[in-house]
Amino acid sequence: MRRVASKMDALAGQIASRRWPTEIRLSSDKRRLNVSFDDGTVTSIKAELLRVESPSAEVQGHGVGQKTTPAGKRNVTISRIDPVGNYAVRLAFSDGHDTGLFTWDILHDYGQRHDSLMANYERRLNDLGQSRG
């Protein structure tokens, strides 16, 4: 019984530490997702980054070493934002991809690490002999 209680306490702690969005707004050209959080953080994330780092199995794979690096996504836009419960949004992209669930924590993280994630993506493309398109 004690083990179950400690797992529930840990889960409650994770939930309590989550950041919550106060505003999610798509830019007029649909190339950036602007998100404000209750901790005062304001982010602006490229649609391209959201697409190529999608938390979907299509991009991340089903296990270690299965992550893909989608090429030619420079001009991708966000075509739809669908809420998923009170913890995430599903983004639909102009290339048809729509299976990633972007939790508030993922959006906060991607916003904070935007530049380094883009640089890493560009390095992976370069290593593969591909381009952003």
C-alpha positions as semicolon CSV with decimal commas, in nm:
position;residue;x (nm);y (nm);z (nm)
1;M;0,000;0,000;0,000
2;R;0,285;0,238;0,083
3;R;0,437;0,186;-0,264
4;V;0,110;0,287;-0,436
5;A;0,081;0,596;-0,217
6;S;0,437;0,708;-0,297
7;K;0,375;0,663;-0,670
8;M;0,058;0,868;-0,642
9;D;0,244;1,138;-0,446
10;A;0,511;1,148;-0,716
11;L;0,246;1,180;-0,988
12;A;0,072;1,458;-0,795
13;G;0,405;1,639;-0,770
14;Q;0,458;1,612;-1,145
15;I;0,111;1,747;-1,215
16;A;0,159;2,033;-0,968
17;S;0,486;2,135;-1,134
18;R;0,344;2,158;-1,483
19;R;0,331;2,492;-1,656
20;W;-0,007;2,595;-1,791
21;P;-0,066;2,808;-2,100
22;T;-0,254;3,132;-2,057
23;E;-0,267;3,195;-2,433
24;I;-0,200;2,991;-2,747
25;R;-0,206;3,197;-3,064
26;L;-0,114;3,109;-3,422
27;S;0,069;3,382;-3,614
28;S;-0,117;3,531;-3,910
29;D;0,114;3,353;-4,158
30;K;0,064;3,024;-3,966
31;R;0,442;2,974;-3,938
32;R;0,473;3,031;-3,561
33;L;0,288;2,918;-3,253
34;N;0,300;3,181;-2,980
35;V;0,240;3,047;-2,630
36;S;0,226;3,237;-2,301
37;F;0,249;3,045;-1,973
38;D;0,132;3,113;-1,621
39;D;0,494;3,140;-1,502
40;G;0,542;3,447;-1,724
41;T;0,726;3,263;-2,001
42;V;0,633;3,375;-2,353
43;T;0,749;3,160;-2,646
44;S;0,731;3,178;-3,023
45;I;0,798;2,841;-3,187
46;K;0,845;2,787;-3,561
47;A;0,595;2,553;-3,722
48;E;0,891;2,386;-3,890
49;L;1,046;2,300;-3,552
50;L;0,716;2,172;-3,415
51;R;0,676;1,953;-3,725
52;V;1,027;1,805;-3,727
53;E;1,033;1,749;-3,349
54;S;0,674;1,626;-3,329
55;P;0,624;1,395;-3,031
56;S;0,449;1,150;-3,265
57;A;0,568;0,794;-3,319
58;E;0,612;0,883;-3,688
59;V;0,894;1,123;-3,593
60;Q;1,017;0,993;-3,256
61;G;0,979;0,623;-3,336
62;H;0,875;0,353;-3,093
63;G;1,209;0,308;-2,921
64;V;1,568;0,416;-2,881
65;G;1,741;0,505;-3,207
66;Q;1,424;0,520;-3,416
67;K;1,390;0,900;-3,438
68;T;1,359;1,033;-3,792
69;T;1,476;1,364;-3,937
70;P;1,208;1,495;-4,176
71;A;1,359;1,706;-4,454
72;G;1,208;1,980;-4,669
73;K;0,985;2,128;-4,396
74;R;1,103;2,493;-4,409
75;N;0,769;2,616;-4,550
76;V;0,535;2,396;-4,347
77;T;0,252;2,578;-4,171
78;I;0,010;2,489;-3,893
79;S;-0,333;2,433;-4,042
80;R;-0,525;2,343;-3,727
81;I;-0,495;2,340;-3,348
82;D;-0,718;2,094;-3,161
83;P;-0,734;2,085;-2,780
84;V;-0,679;1,744;-2,618
85;G;-0,829;1,737;-2,271
86;N;-0,671;2,001;-2,050
87;Y;-0,311;1,889;-2,103
88;A;-0,220;1,921;-2,472
89;V;-0,300;2,027;-2,827
90;R;-0,287;1,826;-3,146
91;L;-0,135;2,027;-3,428
92;A;-0,220;1,960;-3,791
93;F;0,041;2,071;-4,044
94;S;0,012;2,171;-4,409
95;D;0,200;1,855;-4,514
96;G;-0,075;1,636;-4,364
97;H;0,104;1,537;-4,043
98;D;-0,135;1,551;-3,746
99;T;-0,052;1,275;-3,499
100;G;0,164;1,449;-3,239
101;L;0,022;1,552;-2,902
102;F;0,202;1,862;-2,776
103;T;0,166;1,877;-2,398
104;W;0,212;2,207;-2,216
105;D;0,550;2,085;-2,089
106;I;0,666;1,999;-2,442
107;L;0,559;2,340;-2,575
108;H;0,737;2,514;-2,287
109;D;1,050;2,304;-2,340
110;Y;1,055;2,357;-2,719
111;G;1,008;2,730;-2,666
112;Q;1,297;2,748;-2,420
113;R;1,531;2,536;-2,635
114;H;1,409;2,663;-2,975
115;D;1,745;2,780;-3,109
116;S;1,942;2,476;-2,993
117;L;1,675;2,236;-3,125
118;M;1,683;2,411;-3,464
119;A;2,064;2,399;-3,473
120;N;2,060;2,029;-3,385
121;Y;1,799;1,963;-3,655
122;E;2,009;2,146;-3,915
123;R;2,317;1,942;-3,814
124;R;2,124;1,615;-3,850
125;L;2,000;1,721;-4,194
126;N;2,352;1,818;-4,299
127;D;2,487;1,482;-4,179
128;L;2,221;1,310;-4,393
129;G;2,298;1,528;-4,696
130;Q;1,949;1,676;-4,685
131;S;1,811;2,027;-4,648
132;R;1,530;2,218;-4,484
133;G;1,393;2,277;-4,835
